[in-house]
């Protein structure tokens, strides 16, 4: 087998992608190159690791002490849904249907209780900006010893959370009331996406009714977003992903609307400029020329609805081409202390991030702003920092994937299955022929 080749089958159910020591060495060299180019750091400074370890001591006693100062939601039905290989669980949901309303609770790990502007971990998070996900390799924003323990909503343990409680009108799904508060929660289950799908299919399964209700609500929110002109580039998302995506979007929107309209404070808003009319025309013409793709005449007035319609009707082989045509003309979204311009792709007038404080600086800062009702003095610089580091992370991920493809590794298989380093003679193709 040559150094440039490795067997990387992608069939579901296979074990880790097997690579030779030489390929493993090449991947490590590429990572080091990217680390240097984008100022990425794998290891945490000793002071940060020491502080993180100290914050994981006497956890249950600290939570018991906090109960009196928080909403005690430990009796509420709560569950998480994440990828099978998730290392931390920073969001959970609860839902109820009442006579005139739905009530949706999104519980987010209260990271800012442990990581705040006076801490070493905050300073390090500002430097890192976000967690960077390379296929098969993660560079964390926060020390895993903290993120995967006290800041993770693991099942069957009490945890500190920041809860967004949304009362939604049953007909319009608009916000009747929004309340954001510190809480203590107790997750009943940790589900993977595939487990969530199975629960939906089995009426006798634990949590079936709650999960079914959450999906029914999420699907209505999804359809409403599309009707309102929100761009949906992945029309085939399964039910489990739909639940999480729509609930998190609703919570993010609720928080930033609360900050802007009810409190009038600055925050780290997510602003997405729109393409120019000429850029949209170019993208739509490129899409309309694809074999087997049609754009309904009535949807051309709103390019986002036109793209949604094309994606829903297009043959599967054309989906990636439609997505690329759109992404080529889309400006980059960025973080700003003013929501002016809104989020074009989502068609939200105000939007920001709140639901992933373990992996995004923007969410962590918004948690602190919500609780303190104040903003960091360097908020503008923090917005710029978060925007720049996100761009770096996306570029590093793209370059790493390209390198994997150059050495005949499937980055998607590596991302979903991981890798195993084995001796060269052990790697054979499905016909038993050594490379």
C-alpha positions in Angstrom: 0.0 0.0 0.0 1.4 3.4 -0.9 1.6 6.3 1.6 -0.9 8.2 -0.5 -3.7 5.7 -0.1 -5.8 4.4 2.7 -9.0 2.3 2.7 -11.9 4.4 3.9 -15.2 2.7 3.2 -18.3 4.6 4.1 -21.0 1.9 4.6 -23.0 2.6 7.8 -22.2 0.1 10.5 -18.6 -0.3 9.7 -16.0 0.3 12.4 -13.5 3.2 12.5 -11.8 4.2 9.3 -8.5 2.3 9.2 -5.3 4.1 8.4 -1.6 3.3 8.3 0.9 5.0 10.7 2.2 6.9 7.8 -1.2 8.4 7.0 -1.7 9.2 10.7 1.6 11.0 10.6 0.6 13.0 7.5 -2.7 14.0 9.2 -0.8 15.2 12.3 1.6 17.2 10.2 -1.3 18.9 8.4 -3.0 19.7 11.7 0.2 21.3 13.0 0.5 23.3 9.8 -3.1 24.6 10.2 -2.5 25.2 14.0 0.3 27.6 13.1 -1.4 29.3 10.2 -4.6 30.0 12.2 -3.2 30.4 15.7 -5.0 27.3 17.0 -4.0 25.7 20.2 -4.7 22.2 21.2 -3.3 22.2 24.8 -4.6 24.6 27.5 -2.2 26.7 29.6 -1.6 25.2 33.1 -3.4 28.0 34.9 -6.6 27.4 32.8 -6.5 23.6 33.4 -5.9 24.2 37.1 -8.8 26.6 37.3 -11.1 24.2 35.3 -10.3 21.3 37.6 -10.9 23.4 40.7 -14.4 24.3 39.4 -15.3 20.7 39.1 -14.8 20.0 42.8 -17.7 19.7 45.2 -20.1 20.0 42.3 -23.2 18.6 43.9 -22.8 20.7 47.1 -22.5 23.8 45.0 -25.7 22.8 43.0 -27.5 22.2 46.3 -26.5 25.6 47.5 -27.7 27.2 44.2 -31.2 25.6 44.3 -32.6 28.3 46.7 -31.5 31.1 44.3 -32.9 29.4 41.1 -36.0 28.0 39.6 -36.1 24.3 40.7 -37.1 22.4 37.5 -35.8 19.0 38.6 -39.2 17.4 38.4 -39.8 18.6 34.9 -39.4 16.1 32.0 -36.2 17.1 30.3 -34.1 15.3 27.7 -31.1 16.0 25.4 -30.6 14.9 21.8 -27.2 15.0 20.2 -24.9 13.2 17.7 -23.8 9.7 18.8 -20.2 10.9 19.2 -21.1 14.1 21.2 -18.7 14.8 24.1 -20.9 17.3 25.9 -24.6 18.1 26.1 -25.2 21.8 26.4 -28.9 22.0 25.5 -32.1 20.2 26.6 -35.8 20.7 26.0 -39.2 20.3 27.7 -42.6 21.0 26.2 -46.2 21.1 27.1 -49.5 21.7 25.2 -52.1 23.7 27.0 -55.6 24.9 26.0 -54.5 28.1 24.4 -50.8 27.8 24.1 -47.7 25.7 23.8 -45.0 26.1 26.4 -41.4 25.3 25.2 -38.5 25.3 27.6 -35.0 25.3 26.2 -32.5 24.6 29.0 -28.9 25.6 28.3 -25.9 24.6 30.4 -25.0 27.6 32.7 -21.5 27.9 31.5 -21.2 31.5 32.6 -21.6 30.4 36.2 -18.2 28.8 35.9 -16.6 30.9 33.1 -16.8 34.7 33.7 -14.8 37.8 32.8 -12.6 37.5 36.0 -11.6 33.9 35.2 -8.6 32.5 33.3 -11.0 30.3 31.3 -12.9 33.4 30.0 -9.6 35.0 28.8 -8.7 31.7 27.1 -12.1 31.4 25.5 -11.7 34.9 24.0 -8.4 33.9 22.5 -9.9 30.7 21.0 -13.3 32.1 19.9 -15.0 28.8 19.3 -14.4 25.1 19.3 -12.9 23.9 16.0 -14.2 20.7 14.5 -11.8 19.0 12.1 -12.9 15.6 10.9 -12.0 13.1 13.6 -10.3 15.8 15.7 -11.6 18.6 18.0 -9.9 21.7 19.3 -12.0 22.8 22.3 -12.9 26.4 23.3 -13.2 25.3 27.0 -11.2 22.7 28.9 -13.0 19.3 28.4 -12.6 18.6 32.2 -15.1 21.3 32.7 -17.2 21.2 29.5 -17.8 17.4 29.7 -18.7 17.4 33.4 -20.4 20.2 35.3 -21.3 22.1 32.0 -22.8 19.1 30.4 -26.5 18.2 31.0 -25.8 14.5 31.5 -28.7 12.3 32.4 -29.7 11.5 36.0 -27.7 14.3 37.6 -28.6 17.7 38.8 -27.1 20.5 36.7 -27.1 24.3 36.7 -28.9 25.7 33.6 -30.0 28.9 32.0 -33.6 28.3 30.9 -35.6 30.1 28.1 -39.3 29.6 28.8 -41.4 30.5 25.8 -45.2 30.7 25.8 -46.3 30.4 22.2 -49.7 31.3 20.8 -51.3 28.1 19.6 -52.4 29.5 16.3 -49.6 31.8 15.3 -46.7 30.3 17.3 -45.7 33.9 18.2 -44.3 34.7 21.6 -47.0 35.5 24.2 -44.4 35.7 26.9 -40.7 35.0 27.2 -38.9 34.4 30.5 -35.1 33.8 30.9 -33.8 32.6 34.2 -31.3 30.5 36.1 -32.5 27.0 36.9 -31.5 23.6 38.2 -32.5 20.7 35.9 -32.3 17.0 35.9 -32.1 15.4 32.5 -34.2 12.2 32.2 -32.4 10.9 29.1 -29.5 11.5 26.7 -30.7 10.5 23.2 -28.8 10.3 20.0 -30.6 11.4 16.8 -31.2 7.8 15.7 -32.6 6.9 19.2 -34.9 9.9 19.0 -36.2 8.7 15.6 -36.9 5.3 17.0 -38.8 6.8 20.0 -41.0 8.7 17.5 -41.8 5.4 15.7 -42.6 3.5 18.9 -45.8 4.6 20.8 -44.8 2.5 23.8 -41.3 3.9 24.1 -40.3 6.1 27.1 -40.8 9.9 26.3 -42.7 9.0 23.1 -45.6 11.5 23.8 -43.3 14.3 24.8 -41.0 13.8 21.8 -43.9 13.5 19.4 -45.3 16.7 20.8 -41.9 18.4 20.4 -41.8 17.2 16.8 -45.3 18.3 15.9 -44.5 21.8 17.3 -41.1 21.9 15.6 -42.5 20.9 12.2 -45.1 23.7 12.5 -42.3 26.2 13.3 -40.3 24.9 10.4 -43.1 25.3 7.9 -43.9 28.7 9.3 -40.3 29.8 8.8 -40.3 28.7 5.2 -43.6 30.4 4.5 -42.2 33.6 6.0 -39.2 33.4 3.7 -36.5 31.7 5.7 -33.9 29.9 3.5 -33.8 26.1 4.1 -30.8 24.6 2.4 -31.3 21.1 3.8 -34.8 20.1 2.9 -34.3 16.4 3.9 -33.4 16.9 7.5 -34.9 14.1 9.6 -37.4 14.6 12.5 -34.9 14.5 15.3 -32.7 17.2 13.7 -35.8 19.2 13.0 -36.8 19.2 16.7 -33.4 20.5 17.8 -32.9 23.0 15.0 -36.3 24.6 15.4 -36.3 24.7 19.2 -32.8 26.2 19.3 -33.7 28.8 16.6 -36.8 29.8 18.6 -34.8 30.1 21.8 -32.0 32.2 20.2 -34.6 34.5 18.6 -36.5 34.8 21.9 -33.4 35.8 23.9 -32.2 38.4 21.4 -35.7 39.9 21.0 -35.9 40.1 24.8 -32.5 41.9 24.9 -33.3 44.3 22.1 -36.9 45.2 22.7 -37.5 44.6 26.4 -34.2 45.6 27.8 -32.7 47.8 25.1 -29.2 46.5 25.8 -26.4 45.7 23.4 -25.5 42.1 22.8 -23.6 39.9 20.4 -26.1 39.8 17.6 -25.7 37.6 14.5 -26.1 39.8 11.4 -26.3 38.3 7.9 -26.3 40.8 5.0 -28.2 39.9 1.9 -26.7 39.4 -1.6 -27.2 42.2 -4.2 -30.1 41.7 -6.7 -27.5 40.9 -9.4 -25.9 38.2 -7.2 -29.2 36.6 -6.5 -30.1 36.7 -10.2 -26.8 35.0 -11.0 -27.5 32.3 -8.4 -31.1 31.7 -9.6 -30.1 31.5 -13.2 -27.4 29.0 -12.4 -30.0 26.9 -10.5 -32.6 27.1 -13.2 -30.2 25.8 -15.8 -29.5 22.6 -13.8 -30.9 19.4 -15.4 -34.2 18.4 -13.8 -34.5 21.6 -11.7 -37.4 24.1 -12.0 -38.2 27.2 -10.1 -41.9 27.9 -9.8 -42.8 31.2 -11.5 -44.5 32.7 -8.4 -41.5 32.3 -6.2 -39.0 34.4 -8.2 -40.0 37.6 -6.3 -38.3 36.2 -3.1 -35.1 34.4 -4.0 -35.1 32.5 -0.7 -38.5 31.0 -1.4 -37.3 30.3 -5.0 -34.3 28.3 -3.7 -36.5 26.4 -1.2 -38.9 25.5 -4.0 -36.1 24.3 -6.2 -34.5 22.2 -3.5 -37.8 20.5 -2.6 -38.5 19.4 -6.2 -34.9 18.8 -7.5 -33.4 15.4 -8.1 -31.1 14.3 -5.3 -28.0 14.6 -7.5 -28.6 18.3 -7.9 -29.0 19.3 -4.3 -25.3 20.0 -3.7 -25.1 22.1 -6.9 -28.1 24.2 -5.8 -26.5 24.7 -2.3 -23.2 25.7 -3.8 -24.8 28.2 -6.2 -26.5 29.9 -3.2 -23.4 29.9 -0.9 -21.2 31.4 -3.6 -23.2 34.6 -3.5 -24.0 34.7 0.2 -22.1 37.3 2.2 -20.6 36.0 5.5 -22.6 36.4 8.6 -20.9 38.3 11.4 -21.3 39.2 15.0 -22.2 42.8 15.8 -23.3 44.8 18.9 -26.2 46.1 16.9 -28.7 43.9 15.1 -29.2 46.4 12.3 -29.9 44.5 9.0 -31.1 41.4 10.7 -30.4 37.9 9.5 -31.1 37.6 5.8 -31.0 33.8 5.3 -33.3 33.2 8.3 -35.4 36.2 7.5 -35.2 37.3 11.2 -35.1 41.0 12.0 -33.1 40.3 15.1 -31.1 37.2 15.8 -28.2 36.0 18.0 -26.7 32.9 19.5 -27.4 31.6 23.0 -27.8 27.9 22.9 -24.2 26.7 22.6 -22.0 28.4 25.2 -19.7 25.4 25.5 -18.5 25.8 21.9 -19.1 29.5 20.9 -17.8 32.6 22.5 -20.8 34.6 21.2 -23.2 32.4 23.2 -21.1 32.6 26.4 -21.0 36.4 26.2 -24.8 36.6 25.6 -25.3 34.4 28.7 -23.3 36.8 30.8 -25.2 39.8 29.3 -28.6 38.3 30.0 -27.7 37.5 33.6 -25.8 40.8 34.4 -28.1 43.0 32.2 -24.9 44.7 31.3 -22.3 44.4 28.5 -18.5 43.9 28.5 -16.7 47.1 27.9 -14.9 45.6 25.0 -18.0 44.2 23.3 -17.2 45.5 19.8 -13.8 44.0 19.9 -15.3 40.7 21.2 -17.7 40.7 18.2 -14.9 41.2 15.8 -12.8 38.5 17.5 -15.7 36.0 17.4 -16.3 36.7 13.7 -12.6 36.4 12.8 -12.1 33.1 14.7 -15.2 31.6 13.2 -13.9 32.4 9.7 -10.5 30.8 10.7 -12.2 27.7 12.0 -14.3 27.2 8.8 -11.3 27.8 6.6 -9.1 25.3 8.6 -11.9 22.7 8.4 -12.2 23.2 4.7 -8.4 22.9 4.1 -8.2 19.8 6.3 -11.0 18.1 4.4 -9.3 18.9 1.1 -6.1 17.4 2.4 -7.9 14.2 3.5 -9.4 13.9 0.0 -6.0 14.4 -1.6 -4.7 11.4 0.4 -7.8 9.4 -0.5 -9.5 9.6 2.9 -13.2 10.3 3.1 -13.6 13.2 5.6 -17.3 12.4 6.2 -16.5 8.8 7.0 -13.7 9.9 9.4 -16.0 12.5 11.0 -18.8 10.0 11.7 -16.7 6.9 12.5 -13.4 8.1 13.7 -10.1 6.5 12.8 -8.0 3.5 13.9 -4.3 3.3 13.2 -3.3 -0.3 12.1 -0.4 -2.0 10.5 -0.2 -1.6 6.7 -0.8 -5.3 5.9 -4.1 -5.2 7.8 -5.7 -2.7 5.4 -7.3 -4.5 2.5 -10.2 -3.5 0.2 -13.4 -5.4 0.1 -12.0 -7.9 -2.4 -9.1 -8.8 -0.2 -6.6 -7.0 -2.4 -3.9 -4.9 -0.6 -3.4 -1.4 -1.7 
